[in-house]
Amino acid sequence: MAYETLNELLPKFISSLEEKHRSPSTILAYRADLEQLVASLNKKNKVTIDQVVTSDIESFRDNLLNDKYTPKSVSRKLNAVKTFFRWLVSEKIISDNPAEQVAHPHIEVAIPKYLSPLEYRALRDVVRDDERIAAIVELILQTGIRISEVANIKIENIKEGELEVDAYATQPKRVIPLNSQAKQAIDNYLQTRPKTNSEYLFVSKNGKPLAVRNIRAAIDRYLQRADMPQYSVNDFRTTFIVENLKEGVDLVLLSQIVGHKRLSTTERYLELAQVKDPGKKQNLTEL
């Protein structure tokens, strides 16, 4: 039996992800991670899929750790590898899965961080002259959406008092209330937004959709200026969840708003917020 090469199989796997409507950021990450794996295997003269054994994937994992990748990053890359080999089995390209028994590196679970009211007000002061970043910061603080969702917002998703987050990957479409503070920040940005035919809300100076990495880098710079380098943009989402739990917002409502698949995920934030009994308020709090 003639086996296809790894370089031939990778584009087919990526096409299968696109057919399943996986998010563009996920597809981009999977492609990069698997290209890294293929390059590693090619160095060992392993070109076709039948040549790959469990020890090869374990070596790939261990070499990443030795190259100072964090255990979390290595685990993410290993997820891509495992997904790829499960697909190969499902397509009957191989019968045995060499990645199945490969263990993930141990990850120390970090306690989520969130900004205090004093800190997120200080951040607002630092970003206020940059309408685009100010709108992004406000949007996450007031809605709890993910940074990837920010990058994918289209102008048509902004309604009167509502934000529509389009369905993607395994996430269904959801509608989030937009309070006056978030709406005002968006309106201020739209007055200075570059002229472009792009359907996306947040664009670069050249009118191209703003990538997640650019949003993250810009916010990191402002956090440095605000003397808060210990935080990242992901902590804004945590801040939204914690502040709403403290104000007694209904747990089920909050879980739906932030797009958690399981209520238990939202419940984990109760201890962080130091809330014993969740409230029943049906209106989000304004930060």
N, C-alpha and C positions, 0 to 999 in steps of 0.2 A: 504493500500500500504506500502510495506517494503522499507524504504530508506537505501541507502548505508551509511556507516560511512565516516566521513571526511578522516580518515586514508586510506580508500580504494579508495576514489575518487582522492586524490592528485597524486598518481603515474599515474593514467589514464590521468590526465590533463598534467602532465609533458611529457608523451608519445606523446600527441597531439602536444605539442610544438616541440618535436624532429621531428615528421612527417612533420611539417611545415618548418623545417630547420631553426628554430630560432637559434641565435648565442649561443654557449656554455656558455658564460658569462651571457647572459640573462636568460637562463634556470637555471643556478646555483643560480642566485639572486632570481628568482621566487620561486624556491624550498625552499630556506632558509626563505624567507619572509612568505610563506604560512605555513611552518612548525611552524613558530612563531605564526601565527594566530591560527592554529589548537591546539597548546599547550595552548594558552590563552582560547580557547573555552572549551577544555577538563577540565580545572580547574573549569569551571562553570558547569561541568557535561553535556555539550552539545557535543554529540558524533556523531549524525547523522545530515545530511544536513538540514532536515526539521525543526530542532530545532533552527536554526540560524535566528535571526531577525536583523533589522537595528540597533537597540540600541546596540547589541553585537559588531557590527563592529565599531560603533562610540566609544564605550568604549575601543576597541582595539587601535584605533587611539589616543584617549585622554591619555591612559596609556603610550603609546610610547612617547608622548610629555612630560608627567610628568617624564618619565625616562631619560629625557634630550636628546632624539633623536632630531636632527634638523628638522624643518618643511620640508626641502627638502627631507631628508631621509624618513620621515613619508609619504610624498606625493608619493615617489617612491614605498614604501611598499603598500600603498593604491592602486596604479596602478595595482600591482600584484594581489591584492585581487579582484579588480573590473574585471580584465581580467578573473580570475578564475570563478567568478559568472556569467559573460556573457557566458562563455563556458558551464557552467551547464545549463543555459537556452537554449542555442543553441542545446545542446544534449538532451533536454527535460527531464532532470533529475529533474529540478524544473521548476515551471511556473512563480513564482514571484522572482524578483531579489532584495534581501535585501540590496545589496551594492550600488544600483543605485543612491539613493538619499543622500548617505554619502558625505559630503563636504570635499574637501581637505583643509589642514591648509593653512593659508595665508603665502606666501613666499615673503620676500623682495628680489626684483630682484637686484642682485649685478652687478655692472659695470664690464665687463670683463677686465682682466689685461693682459698686454703684456710687454715683456722685451725690453729694449732699446738696440741698437747695442752695447753699452758699457757693458751692463749687460750680453748679451748672449755671448760676447767674453770673459768676465771674467769667465763665467760658463765653456766655452770650456777649459780654462786654468786649472780649477779645476779637470775636468774629463779626461784630456788627457792621464793619465797613466792607465786608465781603458778602454781598447779598446771596450769592449762590451757596456758600458754605453755611451761612447763617440759616438759610432755608432748610438745608439738609439736617443740621443739628436740631433745629426746632421740630422738624417733621418726625425725627426718630424719638425725641423726648416726648412729643405729644401723642404719638401713635404706636410706638414700640415696634415699628416694622424693621426688617432685616436690611443690612446694607446692600445685599444683592437685590432686594425688592426696591430700594431707593433708586438704584441704577436703572431698573427696568420700568420705572413709572413713565407713562406717556401723558402728554398734555390732556388727552381725552379722559384720562383716569381721574382727573380733578373735577369733582362735581360741586354743586352748591352745598357746602357743609359736609361733604363726604369724599373719601378717597377709595377708589376701587383698586384692589390688588388682583391682577389677573391670575388665573390658574396657571400653575407651572409644576413640572415634575409630578410629585404626589400631592401637591398642595391645591386644594380647591380655591375657587375665587372667593374673596371675602370683601366686605364693605366695612370701612372704618370711619367713625365720625371724625370730622376735621373741626377742631375748635377754632375760635377767632384768632388766637395767637399763631397757630400753624398756618391758617389761611392768609393772614397778613404777611407772614414771612415769605410765603410763596408769591403773593402779589407783588411784593417788593422786588423779588428776584426776577419776575417776568418783565418788569419794567427795564431791566438791564440785560436780559438774556440776549445773547448774540442772535442776529438775524440768520435763520437757517430753516431748511425744509424738514429737518429731523422731527420725527413724531415724539421723541423722548423729551421729557421735561428738563433734565439736567444735561447740559452739553458743555463741551470745552470751548475755548476762545475761537476755535476753528469751526464750531458748529457740529462737532462729532459727539455721539453719545459718550457721556462720562463713564469711564470704566471703574469698576469696584476698587482696583488698586490705586487709582488716582484720587478717589474719594477718601480712601483710608490714609493715603500719604498726606493729603491736604489737612485732614483733621488731626493727624499726628503732629503736624507742624504747629497747629494752633494750640494743641494741648501742651506742647513744649513752651510756647509763648506764655500760656496761662500758668506755667509752673506746675503742671499736673501730668508729668510724663508717665505716671503709674497707670493712667487710664488709656483705654482705646475706644474706638467708635462702638464696639460691641457692648461696652458698659453703659451706653446711653439706653439701649433696649432694656437692660437689667434695671436701670434707674426708673424707667417708665413702669415696669412691672411692680417693683418694690413700692414706689410712691402710691400707686393705685391700690395695692393691697393694704397699705397703711391707712388709706382713706376709706377703706371698707367697701371697695368695688367688688361686685359678685365674682367669685372665682370662675364660674363657667363662662360668664361674659368675657372676662379678661383672657381666658384661655382661647376663646374664639377670635378675639381681636388680634392677639399676637401670633395666631396660627400654630399653636401647639397641637399635635395630633392626639395627645393623651392629656387628660386632666391632671394626672399624676405629675406630669412635667411642671405644670404651673404650681402645683401644691408644694414642690420643692422650695419655692421661693418664700413660703410662709415663714420658715425659720430665719431666713436672711432678713426678712422684713420685721421679724420679732412680733409676728401676729399669730395668736393661738387660734382664734375663731374667725374665719373669713366672713366678711360682711355680705350684704345683699344689695348694695347700691347698683342701680342700672345705668348710671351716668359716669363716664370717665372723669377723672380729676384733671385739672389744668395745672401743669407744672410751671 
